[in-house]
Amino acid sequence: MGTFKIEGGHQLKGSIQPQGAKNEALQILCAVLLTSEKVTISNIPDIVDVNKLIALLGNLGVKIQKNGPGSYTFQSDDVNLSYLESEQFKEEGRGLRGSIMIVGPLLARFGKGYIPKPGGDKIGRRRLDTHFEGFIKLGAKFRYNREDYFYGVEAKKLQGTYMLLDEASVTGTANIVMAAVLAEGITTIYNAACEPYLQQLCKMLNRMGAKISGVGSNLLRIEGVEELGGTNHRMLPDMIEIGSWIGLAAMTKSELTIKNVSWDDLGQIPDVFRKLGITVEHKGEDIYVPAHKDGYEIQNYIDGSILTISDAPWPGFTPDLLSIVLVVATQARGSVLIHQKMFESRLFFVDKLIDMGAKIILCDPHRASVIGHDFKSQLKATTMVSPDIRAGISLLIAALSAKGTSTIHNIEQIDRGYENIDERLRAIGAKIVRL
């Protein structure tokens, strides 16, 4: 188990380049299975979850060529379907949440797709019903082995249909879209997710020869085609990492420039941080956060009531940044209610922040009330364990702002989502060591 040792209380300064988007990568990489032609993808983040998926594709028979940092060419012209029934696949597929998204492409192109129950973050239940209900509506037969926790879908040929998704699941929508592009006839998906990452997937598939309309809305229309060709694709910068750096700058009273953020794809993220009183300046394609020497003050609603920040499907605020917002609020002037609607275990990391001196009331598994210190009382260093990716980065931000030296164990969780984070933080002045 890896460990970070962090000496907090230092101001940072400089610029930082966000990595490629993790959540986009997990979808885009699975889409290479839809064609026998070459697909070149750039700006791929060098992180544990993505590297695991690339290795899984390699074991499935996909030819992989590394062109340079973050750039790979994939060719799925000799896929080894017997790997799907091997013990090795059961082990490797179980260790990665994103592995579920190989099922749609495999089902569409080869008539069958299998997956062990995927692992990932310990943030609460993350059901797969939306994925498999979509496949069944397209004509697939579903089976589930309860002893091995092994899912399977099979179909000679998928048939287009109308479906209303029970939730606007990003991975569920992506999986169904990838299955529907090679189905016979027209598929209409209502209540589809419309996150920028899903839009990126649809645009890439259209360049490969798919016929998807309604991209960016919650109503997608997909006219099935016989086959797809190769393409080149560049991933967006990771919006979750961009939000993390905004929070880090505010908490450490640091002047930071976040480079090439693709402003048009950030949605409400800049405005939510502004509601916390943080200055977020739009400079070309960069974000500039000045040093908040006098702190930052949370806005109330116009009637004077306390601000609530909650997550919602896009274009609502992403749930992956609520942990960051919560930490940033601990040093604000004023109070805020954080409402995490999606996962019932995601706020349980706040006990570590309370140990550090934060004023937080955990109302229930989904809501936390934060009373800011206004930097009049610094957080105190402590020893912590990272429970998941986003809680891990939130605790790291807290440690960088705290007085004294903190220790964070189980940093493999942070490495799953953030590329070379200790090196990049040291480059802007952070005192952090990987043990």
N, C-alpha and C positions, 0 to 999 in steps of 0.2 A: 504494500500500500504506500503510494507516494505522498510526500508532504511538502507544503510550502511554509517557509519561515518568513514572516513579513514584519518589517520595522515600520510602524505607522507614523502618521503625523507630519509627513513631508509633502511639500507642494511639488507638483509635477509641471512640466512645461514642454511644449513641442507639438508635433503633429503625429497622427497615427492613421494608418490605412486599414480600413475594415477588410476582413477576409471575405471570400465568396460565401454565399448564403447556404448554410447547412441544410435548412428545410427544403430549399430548392434542389440542392444536390441529390438528396435521397430520391426525389421524383425523377429528375432528369436522367440519372444514371440507370434507373430501371427501364427507361424508355428506349435505351439502346438495344434491348431485346426484341423490339418490334420490327427490326429490319436486318437483312443480311449484309447490308452495305455499311461502309465506314461512317462513324459519327465522331466528330472531334469536339471536345468540350474544354473550355478554358475557364480560369478563375475558380477552379475546384479547391475548396479549403482542405488543408492538410491536417485533418482531425481524426480522432479515433473512429467515430461512427461512420464517416465517409470511407476511410481506408478499409474498414471491415467489409463494407458493401462492395467496394472494388475487388477485394480478395474473394468474396463470395461469387461475384460475376466471373472471375477468373476460373474458379473451381467448377463453374457451370459450363465452361468451355469457351467463354468470350475471349477473343484475342485482344490483349491490352498493350498499348505502346505508350510509354511516357515521353512526351515531346519536350518537356521542360517543367519548371515550377508551376504547378496548378493546371497543367495542360496534358490531356490524354486523348488518344484515339482508340475507339472501341469498334470491334467487328464481331457480330454474333452470327457468323455463317456456319458454325459447326457446334451447335449447342448440345451439351451432354445431359439429356433429360434423366438418365439413370441416376445422376448425382442427387436429384430431388428425393429419391427414396433411400439414400444412404444415411448411416448413422452420423457421418461427418456433417451432412447438411442439417440434420436435426439439431446438432450441437451449435453449429455456426449461425443458423437462422434464428435460433432461440435467443442469441445474445445481442440482437440488433432489432430495434423497433421498426426501422425503415425497411426491413426485409419483406414486410407484408406487401410492398408495392411491386415485387417481381411477379405476383400472382396474375394481375390483370394482363400484362404483356404476354406472359407464357400461355395463358388461357386463350387469348386472341389469336396468337400465331401458331401454337402447337396443340391446342385443344385440351390442355390440362395444366393446372398449377397447384402446387402443394406448398404448405408452409407450417412449421411448428409454431406454437403460440409464442409470439415475439416478447422479448424482455424490454429493457430500457429503463426509464426513470421510475423511481418509487414515489409517484405523485398522486396515486389513486387509480381507479379503474379507467381503462382506455379500451372500450369495447370495439369489436371488429364487425358488428352486425351490419353497419352501413355498407361496408365493402361487399360482404357475401350476399346480402339481400339484393344489391345491384347486379351481381353476377347471375344470381338465380333469375332475376327479371329478364336478363339477356339470354336466358335459356340454358344456363349451366346447371348440372346436377351437383349438389353439395353433400359432402360427408365429413364427419368429425369423429376421430378416434379419441375417446375420453381418456383412455389409459396413457397414450403418448402425447396428449394435447396436440394432435396433428390434424390440420385442416386440409381439405382437398376440394377442388372444383374441376369438372370435366364437361366438355361439350364438343360435338363434331363441328358445329358451326354456330356462332352466336347470331342472334336475331335482334335487330334494332327494336326499341320499344320506348314508351313514355314512362318515366319514373319520377316520383316526388320523394326526395331523400328525407329521411326522418330527422336528420341533423345536417348542418352545412359543414360536414367533415372535410378537411383539406385533403388528407391522405385518402379518404374514401372516394372523394370526387376524382382525384388524380387516378386512382386505380380503375375506376369505372370508365373514365374517359379513355384510358389506354386500352381497355378491353373493347370499347365501342368503336374505336377508329377502324378496326378491321371486321366489324360485324356487318351482316347483310342488312341493308335498309337504313332507316333513320332512327337515331336514338335522341330523345329529348330528356334532359336532366334539369328538373326544377328544384330550387333550394340548393343549387350547387354552390360550393365555396368559390369565392372570387378573389382570394389573396393574390398579390403580385406574383408569388411563386407558381401558383396554378395558371395564371395568365402566361407566364414564361413557358410553362410546359405546353400549353395549347399553341402558342406561337411557334415553338420548335416543331411540334407535330405537324402543323400546317405547312411549314417549310419542307417537311419530309413527304408531303403529299396528302396529308389528312384534310378533311373538309369540316372544320369546326367553326361555327358562328356563335355570336353572343359572348365572345371572350371579354371578361371583365364584368359581366353581369351574373346574376344567379340563375339565369335560364340559358343553358347551352344546347345547341342543336348540332348533332354530329351525323354527317352522311358517311356511311361506311365505304371504304375503298378496298381494293383487292390486295394492295401491298404498299409499303412505305419505302422511301429511299434514304440515303445518307444526308447529313447536313453538318454545319458548324454551329456551335452555340456558346455564348458567353454568359456566365451567371451574374446575377445581381449581387451587389454588396449585401452583407448580412445585416438586416435592419435591427435584429436583436443585439448584435454586437455594437452597432451604432448607438442604440439607446443605452447600452452598458457604459460606453465611453462618456456620454453626456452626464450620466449619473456619477461616474467616477470624478469627472472634472468638478462638478458641484460639491461633492462631499469632501474633496481634498483642497477646495478653494484654488483650483489650478486653471491656468490658461491653456486650452487645448484646441487644436484644429483637427477635425475629423475629415479626411480627404475623400473625394469622389463618392458621395453618399447616395447618388441617384434620388434627388429630392422628391421627384414626382411619385416615387414608390414608397415613401415613408408614411403616407396617410396621416393619422392623428398624432404620431409619435412626438414631433416637435411641439405641438400645441399642448399636449398633456404635461410635458416637462415645463412649459411656460406657465401652466396653471399652478405649478409648485413654486413659481417665482424665479425659475432659472432662465437666464438669457441665452437664447439659442438663435444665433445670427446666420442668415442665409447668404453665403458668399460664393457665388458661382455654383459649382457642384459640391462645395465644402460646407461644413458646419463649423462655426467658430463659437466657442464658449469662453467668455472672459473669466478671469479670476473673480470669484464672488467674495471679495474681501469683507463685505458687510452682511454676508449671508444671503438668504432668499426666503421670501414670504409666500405662504400658500394663499391662493385666492379663495374667497368664499363665493357661494352662489350669489346672484344679484339681490336675493331677498335676505342675505346675511347668514343663511344656513351653511353648515359645514360641507365642504367639498367631498364628494364620493368619486373615487376612480375605480371603474370596473372593467372587466374584459367582455368582449363581444366578438362575433364573427366579423371579418373584414367587410366594410371599412371601419368597424369598431376597433377599439384598442386591443392589441395582441396580448393574450394571457401570459406569454413568455417574458413580458417586461414588468409585470406587476410586482415581482420580487425585487427588482431594481428600484422601482418607484417607492416601495415600502421602505427600503433602506435609506434612500435619499430623503424621505420625509422625516426620518428620525432626527435630522439636524436642521430642519426648516423652522421658520416662525409660524406657529399656528398648528392646526390639527387637520387630519384627513381620515376618511374611512376607506380602506382598501377592501373591495369586494371581489374575491376570486370565485367566479361562478362554475368554472369548468371542472376543476380537480379538487377532491376533498382532502388531499394530504399535502398540498403545495405550500400552505402557510405554516406548517409545523416547524419550520426552521427558525421561527421568530423567537423561540426560547433561547437560542444562542445570542440573539441581539439583546434580549432582556438581560442576559448574563453580562453583556458588555455595558449595560447601563441605559439602554434605550427604553423609552416610555411607550409601551405597546400593550394594548388590551386585546387578547385573542377572544373575540366574542363567540365564535363557533368555528368549525373547520373552514368556513368560507369567508369570514369577515374579520378584519383586524382594524382597530382604531389606534392611530399613531399620534402622539402628542410630541411635537418637535422640541428639541433642546435649544434651537437658535445658536448653536455652537458655544453656549454658555457653560455647557458641561460636555467634555469630550468623551467619546466612547472609550472603554478600557480594553486593553489587549486581553486575549484569552486563547484557550485551545479549543478547536472546533473540528467537526467532521462534516464533509460536504455530502448532503443526502441526494442531490440531483444537480444537473448542469446549471440551471438558473439560480437555485439557492446557493450553489457553490460560488458563482461569480458575485452574487450579492454579498456573501460573507467576506469574500476577498476585498470588495470595495469598502466594506465596513472596517476590515483590518487595516487597509491602507490609510484610512482616516483616523484610526484609533491611536490612543497614547500607549506607547510601549510596543513590545514584540509579540505578535500573535502566531499561532501555529494552526494550519489547516491540514487535516489528514484526508485521505481518500480523494486526492486531487485528480485521480483518473476520471472522475465525474466531470470535472471542469475541462479536462483535455478532450473529452468526447465532443465538446462544442466550440472550443476556443483554440486557435492555432498558435503554438509557441507563445503562450500568453506571458510567461515570465520574462522571456527575452524582449518582447515588445514593450512591456511595462518598464523594464530597466532602461530601455532606450529613451524614455521620457522622464527618467529620474526616480522611478520607484525602487525602494529597497526590498527586494524580494529574492529569495534563494530557494531553489528546488533541492530538497534533500533526497 
